Amino acid sequence: MISKKTLIVATSIAFLTAGAAFAAGGGKWSNHLKDADTNGDGQITQEELQNSQATHFSQADSNSDGQISLSEMEQAITKHIAERTKSQFEKMDTDNSGNLTAEEFNARMNKMMEHLDRNGDGIINADEIPKHGRG
């Protein structure tokens, strides 16, 4: 059984790493939820959530002392951002050259502009920006 303190710390890590992913261009909760849904039924039980949190906690607790230091947290977030950055880079590198052309680099922003500019006027105004999460 996971203690309440461990559960709180693990949840904090999950939120911090999700925030770091968002800052690095991620923020897709569906990836985190998909990872927690170990039986693939599209639902997350309390047990699946606790198992996912315990896994994230143990991965961050690199010296296995049952606690996460600031240094360990920084390492976990740095690793997560590096993985997310690599994934995003690979998606953007459509010709698989290992480099991004200006066209590949700008394609993501152009796609975002198309997605957010709901009225098609070429301008993103405050009404078109999603209020919660990503559009």
C-alpha positions as CSV (number, residue, x, y, z in Angstrom):
1,M,0.0,0.0,0.0
2,I,1.3,3.4,-0.9
3,S,1.4,6.0,1.9
4,K,-0.5,9.2,1.6
5,K,2.8,11.2,1.6
6,T,4.2,9.1,-1.2
7,L,1.0,9.5,-3.2
8,I,1.2,13.3,-2.8
9,V,4.8,13.4,-3.8
10,A,4.2,11.2,-6.8
11,T,1.3,13.2,-7.9
12,S,3.4,16.4,-7.6
13,I,6.0,14.8,-9.8
14,A,3.4,13.8,-12.4
15,F,2.1,17.4,-12.5
16,L,5.6,18.9,-12.7
17,T,6.7,16.6,-15.4
18,A,3.5,17.3,-17.3
19,G,4.1,21.0,-16.9
20,A,7.7,20.5,-18.1
21,A,6.3,18.6,-21.1
22,F,3.9,21.4,-21.8
23,A,6.6,24.0,-21.7
24,A,8.7,21.9,-24.1
25,G,5.8,21.7,-26.6
26,G,3.8,18.8,-25.1
27,G,1.0,19.1,-22.6
28,K,-1.0,16.3,-24.0
29,W,-2.6,14.6,-21.0
30,S,-3.7,11.8,-23.2
31,N,-0.2,10.4,-23.3
32,H,0.1,10.4,-19.5
33,L,-3.4,8.8,-19.2
34,K,-2.6,6.2,-21.9
35,D,0.5,5.2,-20.0
36,A,-1.5,4.8,-16.8
37,D,-4.2,2.7,-18.5
38,T,-2.2,-0.5,-18.3
39,N,-5.0,-2.8,-19.4
40,G,-5.9,-0.6,-22.3
41,D,-9.6,-0.4,-21.6
42,G,-9.8,3.4,-22.0
43,Q,-10.3,3.9,-18.3
44,I,-8.0,4.4,-15.4
45,T,-8.7,2.8,-12.1
46,Q,-7.4,4.0,-8.7
47,E,-5.0,1.0,-8.8
48,E,-3.7,1.8,-12.2
49,L,-3.2,5.4,-11.2
50,Q,-1.3,4.4,-8.0
51,N,0.9,1.9,-9.9
52,S,1.7,4.6,-12.5
53,Q,2.5,7.1,-9.7
54,A,4.7,4.6,-7.9
55,T,6.6,3.9,-11.1
56,H,7.2,7.6,-11.7
57,F,8.3,8.1,-8.1
58,S,10.8,5.2,-8.2
59,Q,12.2,6.4,-11.6
60,A,12.8,9.9,-10.1
61,D,14.2,8.4,-6.8
62,S,17.5,7.5,-8.4
63,N,19.3,6.6,-5.2
64,S,16.3,4.5,-4.0
65,D,16.1,6.2,-0.6
66,G,12.4,6.6,-0.6
67,Q,12.6,10.4,-1.1
68,I,13.1,12.7,-4.1
69,S,15.7,15.4,-3.6
70,L,15.7,18.6,-5.7
71,S,18.6,17.2,-7.7
72,E,16.7,14.0,-8.4
73,M,13.6,16.1,-9.4
74,E,15.7,18.2,-11.7
75,Q,17.3,15.1,-13.3
76,A,13.8,13.5,-13.9
77,I,12.4,16.7,-15.4
78,T,15.5,17.2,-17.6
79,K,15.3,13.6,-18.8
80,H,11.6,14.0,-19.6
81,I,12.1,17.3,-21.5
82,A,15.0,15.7,-23.5
83,E,12.8,12.7,-24.4
84,R,9.9,15.0,-25.4
85,T,12.1,17.3,-27.4
86,K,13.6,14.4,-29.3
87,S,10.1,13.1,-30.0
88,Q,8.9,16.6,-31.2
89,F,12.0,17.0,-33.3
90,E,11.4,13.6,-35.0
91,K,7.8,14.6,-35.8
92,M,9.0,17.9,-37.3
93,D,11.8,16.4,-39.3
94,T,9.5,15.1,-42.0
95,D,12.3,14.2,-44.5
96,N,14.2,12.3,-41.7
97,S,17.4,14.2,-42.5
98,G,18.3,14.8,-38.9
99,N,18.0,18.5,-39.4
100,L,15.1,20.9,-39.6
101,T,14.6,23.1,-42.6
102,A,12.9,26.5,-42.2
103,E,9.9,24.9,-43.9
104,E,9.8,22.0,-41.4
105,F,10.4,24.3,-38.5
106,N,7.6,26.7,-39.5
107,A,5.1,24.0,-40.4
108,R,4.1,23.4,-36.8
109,M,3.3,27.1,-36.2
110,N,1.5,27.3,-39.5
111,K,-0.6,24.2,-38.5
112,M,-1.3,25.9,-35.1
113,M,-2.4,29.1,-36.9
114,E,-4.8,27.1,-39.1
115,H,-6.2,25.3,-36.1
116,L,-6.7,28.3,-33.9
117,D,-7.9,30.7,-36.6
118,R,-11.4,29.3,-36.5
119,N,-13.0,32.1,-38.5
120,G,-10.3,31.9,-41.2
121,D,-9.4,35.7,-41.2
122,G,-5.7,35.1,-40.8
123,I,-5.7,36.5,-37.2
124,I,-5.8,34.7,-33.9
125,N,-7.9,36.7,-31.4
126,A,-8.6,36.2,-27.7
127,D,-11.9,34.4,-28.5
128,E,-10.1,31.8,-30.6
129,I,-7.5,30.9,-27.9
130,P,-8.6,27.9,-25.9
131,K,-9.5,28.7,-22.3
132,H,-8.2,25.4,-20.9
133,G,-5.4,23.2,-22.1
134,R,-4.7,23.0,-25.8
135,G,-7.2,23.4,-28.6
